[in-house]
C-alpha cells in the first residue's frame, strides 16, 4: 500500500496538459490501472455473454422464435435496470470495491450454471434474468468508482475517460471473441470464456482500495442547499433509494444531466426494434455487418474517450455534454439516412465519437456535483434513466415502421435526438453564461 500511495501522490503532481501525459499519469497510478483492467475484463465478459451467449444461444442453438427471444431480452433488460437501482444503495452502504467484487463473482456463478444447466429455454431465461440483475449492479459500480480513487476536476475527467475507454474497447472485443468461440468450438464455450474473465475481474476488484470515503462535513450536492441532507446510507432500502432520487431532482444541474440522458436516449429505443431490419432491407448486407458496424462505432467511441483526455477541464460542462448529444444525433442521421454502406460506416464513427465523449463527461459531472456518500445512488438514478428511456419507442417503432417504413422511422428518431441536442445546447449556453 505504501508504494501505491507514493505512486498516487506522484500522479497527482503530474501536469495533465495533453492526452499523452494524462494517459501516462493515470496508468502510473496502481489503483487506476487495476480499475482499468477490472473494467476491461468485466465488460469483455459481459458483451460476449450477452450477445453470443444468451441471445445467440437462444436464437441459433435452441431455435427460439421471435417471441421467445423478445421475452428473454425483455427480462434481461428489466432486471438490468433493477440492478442499476439496487447497486446505488449497496455502493453507498458498503463501498464500490465490495459491491463490484460481489457482482463479478455472482456473474461468474451464473456463467457456470449456464454452461451446466442452460440447455433448456426456461433455464436460460431464469439465468439471463439473474445475469441482468448482477450486470446492472456491476455497470453502475464501474461508472461510480473514479471519485473513490482520484480528486480534482482534471483528474476526475481523465479517470472517467480512461475507464470508458476500457468499456468501449470491450464493446469491440467481447462480441468478436464470443463469435469466434461460438463458431470454432460451440455456443456453450462462450460461457466458459466469460466465466474465466469474470473470475479475473473479481480478483482485480478485490485488490482495489478506496482512497477516499464519504465525509460527514460534505454537502449532499455541490450546487446549492437544494440538494441538502445527511450523506450516507443507514435506513431501509427504499428510504435510501428515495434519498438518491431526492438529491438528484433537488439539484438543478443533476436534473439537467438526467434530462439530457433520458430525453437524448429516448428515441434510440427505435433502433432496438428496427436496426436488424434496416441492415437486411435497406443496407442489404448480411448479419455479419451488424458486428462490423458495432466494431466501427466502438472504435469511434474509443477515439472519443481518448480525445477527452486532451480537453481542458475548464471546457467540461453541460455545454460539452449537450454538444456530444447533438453529434450522436447527426451521426445517427448519417448512419441510417441512406442505403450506402460507406455512409453508414461514417455515421457510426461520428455517433461513436459522440458517445465516447458524452458518457465519461456525464459520469464526471454527476460525481463532482454529489457528495461522495450519494454518488452510488445518484449514479444509479442516472443509469435507470438511460436504460429505461427507450422502452416506449422500442414497443411503438414496429407499428410506425409498418405505416411509414423502417428507414423513415430511424431517420426521424435520429433527427429528434439532434433536435433535442440543439435545445439542450442552447439552454446550456445560457446557463453557463
C-alpha positions in Angstrom: 0.0 0.0 0.0 2.9 2.4 0.7 4.2 2.1 -2.8 0.7 2.5 -4.2 0.2 5.7 -2.2 3.5 7.1 -3.4 2.6 6.4 -7.0 -0.7 8.1 -6.5 0.9 11.1 -4.9 3.4 11.3 -7.8 0.5 11.1 -10.2 -1.4 13.9 -8.5 1.6 16.2 -9.1 2.0 15.5 -12.8 0.6 18.0 -15.2 -2.3 16.8 -17.4 -1.7 19.3 -20.1 -2.2 16.9 -23.0 -3.6 13.4 -23.7 -0.3 11.6 -23.6 0.8 12.9 -20.3 -2.7 12.3 -18.8 -2.7 8.7 -20.0 0.8 8.1 -18.6 -0.2 9.7 -15.3 -3.3 7.5 -14.9 -1.6 4.3 -15.9 1.2 5.0 -13.5 -1.4 5.0 -10.7 -1.7 1.4 -9.5 -5.3 1.8 -8.4 -6.4 3.3 -11.7 -4.6 0.6 -13.5 -6.5 -2.0 -11.6 -9.8 -0.3 -12.2 -9.0 -0.1 -16.0 -8.1 -3.8 -16.0 -11.2 -4.8 -14.0 -13.4 -2.8 -16.3 -11.9 -4.2 -19.4 -12.2 -7.8 -18.1 -15.7 -7.4 -16.8 -17.1 -5.6 -19.9 -15.5 -8.0 -22.3 -17.1 -10.9 -20.5 -20.4 -9.1 -20.3 -20.5 -8.3 -24.0 -19.5 -11.8 -25.0 -22.1 -13.5 -22.7 -24.9 -11.0 -23.6 -24.7 -11.2 -27.4 -23.1 -14.5 -28.3 -24.1 -16.2 -25.1 -27.7 -15.7 -24.1 -29.2 -14.2 -27.2 -27.3 -16.2 -29.8 -27.7 -19.5 -27.9 -31.5 -19.0 -27.7 -31.7 -18.0 -31.4 -29.4 -20.5 -33.0 -28.7 -23.4 -30.7 -32.2 -23.6 -29.4 -34.1 -22.3 -32.4 -36.2 -19.9 -30.4 -38.7 -17.8 -32.2 -39.0 -14.1 -32.3 -41.5 -14.1 -29.3 -39.2 -16.3 -27.2 -36.2 -14.1 -27.9 -38.2 -11.0 -27.1 -39.2 -12.5 -23.7 -35.5 -13.3 -23.0 -34.3 -9.8 -23.9 -37.1 -8.0 -22.1 -36.5 -9.9 -18.8 -32.7 -9.4 -19.2 -33.2 -5.7 -19.8 -35.7 -5.3 -17.0 -33.5 -7.0 -14.4 -30.6 -4.9 -15.6 -32.5 -1.7 -14.7 -33.3 -3.3 -11.3 -29.6 -4.0 -10.8 -28.9 -0.3 -11.6 -31.3 0.7 -8.8 -30.1 -1.8 -6.2 -26.4 -1.1 -6.7 -26.7 2.5 -5.8 -27.7 1.8 -2.2 -25.1 -1.0 -2.0 -22.3 1.3 -3.2 -23.2 4.0 -0.6 -23.5 1.4 2.2 -20.6 -0.9 1.6 -18.4 0.9 -0.9 -17.7 0.2 -4.6 -15.0 -2.4 -4.1 -17.2 -4.9 -2.3 -20.2 -4.2 -4.5 -18.1 -4.7 -7.7 -16.4 -7.9 -6.4 -19.7 -9.3 -5.3 -21.4 -8.6 -8.7 -18.5 -10.0 -10.6 -18.5 -13.2 -8.5 -22.2 -13.6 -8.9 -21.9 -13.3 -12.7 -19.2 -15.9 -12.7 -21.6 -18.3 -10.9 -24.3 -17.6 -13.5 -21.9 -18.4 -16.3 -21.0 -21.7 -14.6 -24.7 -22.6 -14.2 -25.4 -21.5 -17.8 -22.8 -23.9 -19.0 -24.0 -26.8 -16.8 -27.8 -26.4 -16.9 -28.6 -23.8 -19.5 -29.6 -26.2 -22.2 -33.3 -25.6 -21.8 -35.0 -22.4 -22.8 -36.6 -21.6 -19.5 -33.4 -22.4 -17.5 -31.7 -19.9 -19.9 -34.4 -17.3 -19.3 -34.0 -17.7 -15.5 -30.2 -17.4 -15.7 -30.4 -14.4 -18.1 -32.7 -12.6 -15.6 -30.1 -13.2 -12.8 -27.4 -12.1 -15.2 -29.2 -8.9 -15.9 -29.6 -8.1 -12.2 -25.9 -8.6 -11.3 -24.6 -7.0 -14.5 -26.8 -3.9 -13.9 -25.2 -3.6 -10.4 -21.6 -4.0 -11.8 -22.1 -1.5 -14.6 -23.3 1.2 -12.2 -20.4 0.4 -9.8 -17.8 0.8 -12.5 -19.1 4.2 -13.5 -19.3 5.4 -9.9 -15.8 4.2 -8.9 -13.4 7.0 -10.1 -14.2 9.6 -7.3 -13.2 7.0 -4.7 -9.7 6.9 -6.3 -9.0 10.4 -7.5 -9.9 14.0 -6.7 -9.9 17.3 -8.6 -11.7 18.2 -11.9 -8.8 17.4 -14.3 -8.0 14.0 -12.6 -11.7 13.1 -12.4 -12.2 13.9 -16.1 -9.2 11.8 -17.2 -10.1 8.9 -14.9 -13.6 8.7 -16.3 -12.2 9.0 -19.9 -9.8 6.1 -19.2 -12.5 4.0 -17.6 -14.9 4.5 -20.5 -12.1 3.7 -23.0 -11.9 0.3 -21.4 -15.6 -0.1 -21.8 -15.6 0.8 -25.5 -12.6 -1.5 -26.2 -14.6 -4.3 -24.6 -17.7 -3.5 -26.8 -15.5 -4.2 -29.8 -13.6 -7.2 -28.4 -16.3 -9.1 -26.5 -18.8 -9.9 -29.3 -15.9 -10.8 -31.7 -14.3 -13.2 -29.2 -17.7 -14.7 -28.4 -18.4 -15.1 -32.1 -15.1 -16.8 -32.8 -15.5 -19.2 -29.9 -19.1 -20.0 -30.8 -18.3 -20.8 -34.4 -14.9 -22.6 -33.7 -15.9 -24.6 -30.6 -19.5 -24.4 -29.5 -22.1 -21.9 -28.3 -21.6 -23.1 -24.8 -17.9 -22.3 -24.8 -18.7 -18.6 -24.6 -20.0 -19.2 -21.1 -16.6 -20.7 -20.1 -14.8 -17.8 -21.6 -16.9 -15.2 -19.8 -16.6 -17.3 -16.6 -12.8 -17.0 -16.6 -12.9 -13.3 -17.3 -15.4 -12.7 -14.5 -13.2 -14.6 -12.1 -10.2 -12.5 -13.2 -12.3 -9.3 -12.8 -13.3 -10.4 -9.3 -9.7 -10.8 -8.3 -8.8 -7.3 -9.7 -11.8 -5.8 -7.9 -10.7 -7.3 -4.6 -7.3 -5.7 -5.0 -8.8 -2.2 -5.4 -8.8 0.0 -2.3 -10.9 3.2 -2.0 -8.6 6.1 -1.2 -11.5 8.4 -0.3 -14.5 7.8 1.9 -17.6 9.9 2.4 -17.0 12.7 4.9 -19.6 13.9 7.4 -18.8 17.6 6.7 -19.6 17.5 3.0 -22.8 18.9 1.4 -25.0 16.4 -0.4 -24.9 18.4 -3.6 -22.3 20.9 -4.7 -24.5 23.4 -6.5 -26.5 24.6 -3.5 -28.6 23.8 -0.5 -31.4 22.4 -2.5 -29.8 19.0 -2.6 -29.1 19.1 1.1 -29.4 16.2 3.5 -27.1 14.0 5.5 -24.8 11.9 3.4 -24.6 8.2 3.7 -26.9 5.3 3.9 -28.4 3.9 7.0 -32.2 3.5 6.6 -34.1 0.8 4.8 -33.5 0.2 1.1 -36.5 2.2 -0.2 -35.6 5.1 2.1 -32.1 5.1 0.9 -33.2 4.9 -2.8 -35.7 7.7 -2.2 -32.8 9.8 -0.8 -31.0 9.3 -4.1 -34.0 10.4 -6.1 -34.4 13.5 -3.8 -30.8 14.6 -4.2 -30.9 14.1 -7.9 -34.0 16.1 -8.6 -33.4 18.7 -6.0 -30.3 19.8 -7.8 -30.8 22.0 -10.9 -27.6 20.6 -12.5 -28.3 17.0 -11.8 -31.9 17.4 -13.1 -30.4 18.8 -16.3 -27.9 15.9 -16.6 -30.7 13.4 -16.1 -32.9 15.1 -18.6 -30.1 15.2 -21.2 -29.6 11.5 -20.8 -33.3 10.5 -20.7 -34.6 12.6 -23.5 -31.5 12.2 -25.5 -31.7 8.4 -25.4 -35.5 8.2 -25.6 -35.7 8.0 -29.4 -32.8 5.4 -29.6 -35.3 2.7 -28.4 -36.5 2.5 -32.0 -33.1 1.1 -33.0 -33.6 -1.9 -30.7 -36.6 -3.0 -32.7 -35.7 -2.0 -36.2 -31.9 -1.9 -36.7 -31.5 -5.5 -37.8 -34.3 -5.0 -40.3 -32.5 -1.9 -41.6 -29.4 -4.0 -42.2 -31.4 -6.6 -44.1 -33.9 -4.4 -46.1 -32.1 -1.1 -46.6 -28.4 -1.7 -46.5 -28.9 -5.2 -47.9 -26.0 -6.7 -46.1 -25.5 -9.9 -44.2 -25.8 -10.3 -40.4 -22.0 -10.2 -40.0 -22.2 -6.4 -40.8 -24.1 -5.9 -37.5 -20.9 -7.0 -35.8 -18.6 -5.0 -38.1 -20.6 -1.8 -37.7 -20.7 -2.2 -33.9 -16.9 -2.5 -34.0 -16.7 0.7 -36.1 -18.9 2.5 -33.7 -16.8 1.2 -30.8 -13.6 2.4 -32.5 -15.2 5.9 -32.7 -16.1 5.7 -29.0 -12.6 4.7 -28.1 -11.3 7.7 -30.1 -13.8 10.0 -28.3 -12.8 8.8 -24.9 -9.1 9.3 -25.7 -9.9 12.7 -27.2 -11.5 13.7 -23.9 -8.0 13.4 -22.3 -6.9 16.4 -24.4 -9.9 18.6 -23.5 -9.1 21.2 -20.8 -11.2 20.5 -17.7 -12.5 24.1 -17.9 -14.4 23.2 -21.0 -16.1 20.2 -19.5 -19.7 21.0 -18.6 -23.3 20.9 -19.7 -22.4 22.6 -22.9 -20.0 19.9 -23.9 -22.4 17.2 -22.8 -25.2 18.7 -25.0 -22.9 19.2 -27.9 -21.9 15.5 -27.9 -25.6 14.5 -27.8 -26.1 16.7 -30.9 -23.1 14.9 -32.5 -24.6 11.4 -31.8 -27.9 12.6 -33.4 -26.2 13.9 -36.5 -24.0 10.8 -36.8 -27.1 8.6 -36.5 -28.8 10.5 -39.3 -25.8 9.9 -41.5 -25.8 6.2 -40.4 -29.5 5.5 -41.3 -30.1 8.3 -43.8 -29.0 6.4 -47.0 -28.7 2.9 -48.3 -25.0 3.4 -48.8 -22.8 1.2 -46.6 -19.9 3.7 -46.6 -22.2 6.4 -45.3 -23.4 4.1 -42.6 -19.8 3.5 -41.5 -19.1 7.2 -41.4 -22.2 7.8 -39.4 -21.2 5.1 -36.9 -17.9 6.7 -36.4 -19.4 10.1 -35.7 -22.0 8.7 -33.3 -19.3 6.6 -31.7 -17.2 9.7 -31.0 -20.2 11.5 -29.5 -20.9 8.6 -27.2 -17.2 8.2 -26.3 -17.1 11.8 -25.0 -20.6 12.1 -23.7 -20.7 9.2 -21.3 -17.5 9.9 -19.3 -18.5 13.6 -19.2 -21.9 12.7 -17.8 -20.2 10.5 -15.1 -17.8 13.2 -14.2 -20.4 15.9 -13.9 -22.5 13.7 -11.7 -19.6 12.8 -9.5 -18.4 16.3 -8.9 -21.9 17.6 -8.1 -22.6 15.0 -5.4 -21.0 14.4 -2.1 -19.3 11.0 -2.1 -21.9 9.4 0.1 -24.5 9.9 -2.6 -22.5 9.1 -5.7 -23.8 5.5 -5.9 -27.4 6.3 -5.6 -27.3 9.3 -7.9 -25.3 7.3 -10.5 -28.0 4.6 -10.3 -30.8 7.1 -10.9 -28.9 8.3 -14.0 -28.4 4.7 -15.2 -32.1 3.9 -14.7 -33.0 7.0 -16.8 -30.7 5.9 -19.6 -31.6 2.3 -19.7 -35.4 2.8 -19.4 -35.7 5.8 -21.7 -36.1 3.8 -24.9 -38.7 1.2 -23.7 -41.8 3.0 -25.2 -40.2 3.8 -28.6 -39.0 0.2 -28.8 -42.5 -1.1 -28.4 -44.1 1.5 -30.8 -41.4 1.5 -33.5 -42.6 -1.7 -35.3 -46.1 -0.2 -35.8 -44.7 3.0 -37.1 -42.4 1.1 -39.4 -45.4 -0.7 -40.9 -47.0 2.7 -41.6 -44.0 4.8 -42.8 -41.2 2.4 -43.4 -38.2 1.3 -41.4 -35.7 3.9 -42.7 -38.2 6.8 -42.3 -38.7 5.9 -38.6 -35.0 5.5 -37.9 -34.2 8.8 -39.6 -36.9 10.6 -37.7 -35.7 9.1 -34.4 -32.1 10.2 -35.1 -33.2 13.6 -36.2 -35.2 14.0 -33.0 -32.0 13.3 -31.0 -30.2 16.0 -32.9 -33.0 18.5 -32.3 -33.1 17.7 -28.6 -29.3 18.2 -28.6 -29.7 21.6 -30.1 -32.3 22.6 -27.5 -30.1 21.4 -24.6 -27.1 23.1 -26.1 -28.8 26.4 -26.3 -30.1 26.1 -22.7 -26.6 25.0 -21.5 -25.0 28.1 -23.2 -27.4 30.4 -21.4 -26.8 28.5 -18.1 -23.0 28.7 -18.3 -23.1 32.4 -19.2 
